[in-house]
Amino acid sequence: MKRSLLALDMPLFEKNWNRLNEQVRDLTPPGTEPARILPVTKYLIRDDARKLLDGEYGPLGENRADQLVEKTNPGQDPDGWHFIGRLQRNKIRDVAPRISLFHSLDSERLAASLDTWVEDHLVAQLPVLVQVNIAGESRKAGIDPVQASDLILRWIDQFPALRFCGLMTMAPNWSPEQSRPVFRALHQLRTTIQQQLPATTIPQFEHLSMGMSGDWKVAVEEGATWIRLGRALYQSQEEVN
């Protein structure tokens, strides 16, 4: 793996981490918990990712199965990792035992395969978020928002080895304000689903994974619980802007 242009500068990372968390707290809607920052590790070599875990900046988010395998030790620190990329079914065995949350469940076929594998190989449910293609982009993964509520409510009963914890989306490459309706719609969809869940299930269906380095502020204002950040953590403000 070649060293990225965004290789880890730890003092800069720590400065950005503290500044961004303070901004998150300031932008959080009243009466809600601040979103958590998920450092995205596709920018990092293994040693740099391990430095972040050792510094207790985890969990970390990885996009690619092969890179997750390279950067992790199976069964050693699954609480330190989330998987946020598109998952091929033949990579389930590589990813599922290494993570504590899967952000991008995007089809019933994948849900069925995950459910079977987890039931056969893990001792606990695998927490998942369902990816919703709110903006309807043809090149983006995710289920249709019109069908999302009915699908997810059925999946919760159909796939008991999966613990459905909320929703994820990726906004188009728009300005932050143009993306605001996308994030607001995901929040509204989560509320709609919560209203149809048994009371005991509602608390677990809490998460909204939305917002990246270019639009995270708007996502936080619209109720994100996880924001997936790369450049904003690893580069100076001048480089990001």
C-alpha positions in Angstrom: 0.0 0.0 0.0 1.5 3.4 -1.0 1.7 6.1 1.6 -1.2 8.5 1.1 -0.8 12.3 0.6 -2.9 12.5 3.8 -0.4 10.4 5.9 -0.9 11.0 9.6 0.5 14.2 11.1 -0.4 13.4 14.7 -0.2 17.0 16.2 -2.3 18.3 13.3 -4.8 15.5 13.8 -5.1 16.2 17.5 -5.6 19.9 16.8 -8.3 19.2 14.2 -9.9 16.6 16.4 -10.3 19.0 19.3 -11.5 21.9 17.1 -14.0 19.8 15.2 -15.5 18.2 18.3 -15.9 21.7 19.8 -17.7 22.8 16.6 -19.9 19.7 16.7 -21.0 20.6 20.2 -21.8 24.1 19.2 -23.9 23.0 16.1 -25.8 20.2 17.9 -29.5 20.8 18.1 -30.7 21.5 21.7 -31.7 18.4 23.6 -29.7 16.0 21.6 -26.3 14.3 22.0 -23.4 15.6 19.9 -22.5 13.5 16.8 -19.4 11.4 17.1 -16.6 11.7 14.7 -15.5 8.6 12.8 -12.0 9.0 11.4 -11.9 7.5 7.9 -8.8 5.3 7.5 -8.6 4.9 3.7 -6.1 7.8 3.9 -3.8 5.9 6.3 -1.3 3.1 6.3 -1.7 0.4 9.0 0.8 1.9 11.4 -0.9 5.3 11.4 -4.3 3.7 11.9 -2.9 1.8 14.9 -1.6 5.1 16.3 -5.1 6.5 16.4 -6.4 3.4 18.1 -3.6 3.5 20.6 -4.5 7.2 21.2 -8.1 6.2 21.8 -9.5 8.1 18.8 -11.4 5.0 17.7 -13.6 3.6 16.4 -12.2 4.1 13.0 -14.0 3.7 9.7 -12.6 1.8 6.7 -14.1 1.7 3.2 -12.4 -1.3 1.7 -12.4 -4.9 2.8 -8.8 -5.6 1.8 -7.6 -2.5 3.7 -9.6 -3.5 6.8 -7.9 -6.9 6.7 -4.5 -5.2 6.4 -5.1 -2.8 9.3 -6.7 -5.1 11.8 -6.2 -8.3 13.7 -9.3 -10.6 13.6 -11.0 -10.9 16.9 -8.5 -8.5 18.6 -10.1 -5.1 18.4 -13.5 -5.2 16.6 -14.8 -2.4 18.9 -12.2 -0.2 17.2 -13.6 -0.4 13.7 -16.6 0.3 11.6 -17.0 -0.6 7.9 -18.4 2.2 5.8 -17.9 1.0 2.2 -19.7 -1.2 -0.2 -19.4 -4.8 0.9 -19.3 -7.7 -1.6 -20.9 -10.9 -0.2 -17.7 -12.9 -0.7 -15.9 -10.5 1.7 -18.4 -10.9 4.6 -16.1 -13.4 6.3 -13.3 -10.9 6.2 -15.3 -7.9 7.5 -17.9 -9.0 9.9 -15.6 -10.4 12.7 -13.5 -7.3 12.6 -16.1 -4.6 13.2 -18.6 -3.3 15.7 -20.9 -1.5 13.2 -21.6 -1.9 9.5 -22.8 1.4 8.0 -23.7 0.5 4.5 -26.2 -2.4 4.3 -27.7 -1.6 0.9 -29.7 -4.6 -0.3 -31.9 -7.5 0.9 -29.5 -10.0 -0.8 -26.6 -8.7 1.3 -28.7 -8.6 4.4 -29.6 -12.3 3.9 -26.0 -13.3 3.4 -24.8 -11.3 6.4 -27.6 -12.8 8.6 -26.6 -16.4 7.6 -22.9 -15.8 8.2 -23.3 -14.0 11.5 -25.7 -16.7 12.8 -23.2 -19.4 11.9 -20.0 -17.7 13.0 -20.5 -15.0 15.6 -21.9 -15.2 19.2 -23.8 -11.9 19.0 -25.8 -9.9 16.6 -23.9 -7.7 14.1 -25.0 -4.0 14.4 -25.9 -2.5 11.0 -27.1 0.7 9.5 -29.2 0.6 6.3 -27.9 2.8 3.5 -30.6 4.8 1.9 -30.2 6.6 -1.5 -32.1 9.6 -0.5 -31.1 11.7 -3.5 -31.8 8.9 -6.0 -28.4 9.0 -7.6 -27.9 6.2 -10.1 -24.2 5.8 -9.2 -24.8 5.6 -5.5 -25.7 2.5 -3.5 -28.6 2.3 -1.1 -32.2 1.4 -1.0 -35.1 3.4 -2.4 -36.3 5.9 0.3 -39.9 5.3 -0.8 -39.6 1.6 0.0 -37.2 2.0 2.9 -39.7 2.0 5.8 -41.5 -1.2 4.7 -38.3 -3.0 3.8 -36.5 -2.2 7.1 -39.4 -3.2 9.3 -39.6 -6.5 7.5 -35.8 -7.0 7.7 -35.8 -6.5 11.4 -38.1 -9.6 11.7 -36.5 -11.5 8.9 -32.9 -11.2 9.8 -32.5 -11.8 13.6 -28.7 -12.1 13.5 -28.5 -8.4 12.5 -29.1 -5.6 15.0 -30.7 -2.7 13.0 -29.3 0.5 14.6 -30.4 3.2 12.1 -29.7 4.7 8.7 -26.8 6.0 6.6 -26.7 8.1 3.5 -24.2 9.9 1.2 -25.2 13.3 -0.1 -24.4 14.2 -3.7 -21.4 16.4 -4.5 -23.4 19.5 -3.8 -22.9 22.5 -1.7 -23.6 21.9 2.0 -26.9 23.9 1.9 -28.0 21.9 -1.1 -27.4 18.8 0.8 -29.4 19.9 3.8 -32.8 18.4 2.5 -31.0 15.1 2.0 -30.0 14.9 5.6 -33.3 16.2 6.8 -35.1 13.6 4.8 -33.0 10.8 6.4 -33.8 12.1 9.8 -37.5 12.2 9.0 -37.3 8.6 7.6 -35.7 7.4 10.9 -38.5 9.0 12.9 -41.1 7.4 10.6 -39.5 4.0 11.2 -39.2 4.5 14.9 -42.9 5.3 15.2 -43.7 1.8 13.8 -41.3 -0.1 15.9 -42.1 -1.8 19.2 -41.2 0.4 22.2 -38.4 -1.9 23.2 -36.8 -1.7 19.8 -36.9 2.1 19.3 -33.9 3.0 21.5 -31.6 0.8 19.4 -32.7 2.4 16.1 -31.1 5.7 16.9 -28.2 6.3 14.5 -27.9 8.6 11.5 -24.5 8.2 9.8 -24.4 11.2 7.5 -22.0 14.0 6.6 -18.4 14.0 5.4 -15.6 16.5 5.3 -17.4 18.9 2.9 -20.9 18.9 4.5 -20.6 17.7 8.0 -21.7 20.9 9.6 -25.1 20.8 7.9 -25.4 17.1 8.8 -24.8 17.8 12.5 -27.4 20.5 12.4 -29.9 18.0 10.9 -29.3 15.4 13.6 -26.3 13.2 12.6 -25.1 10.8 15.2 -22.0 9.8 13.2 -20.0 12.0 10.8 -17.4 10.3 8.6 -14.4 12.5 8.3 -11.1 12.2 6.4 -9.6 15.4 5.0 -11.0 17.5 7.7 -9.0 15.6 10.3 -5.8 15.0 8.4 -5.3 18.3 6.5 -5.0 21.9 7.7 -8.1 24.1 7.4 -6.5 26.0 4.5 -6.0 22.8 2.6 -9.6 21.5 3.2 -11.1 24.8 2.3 
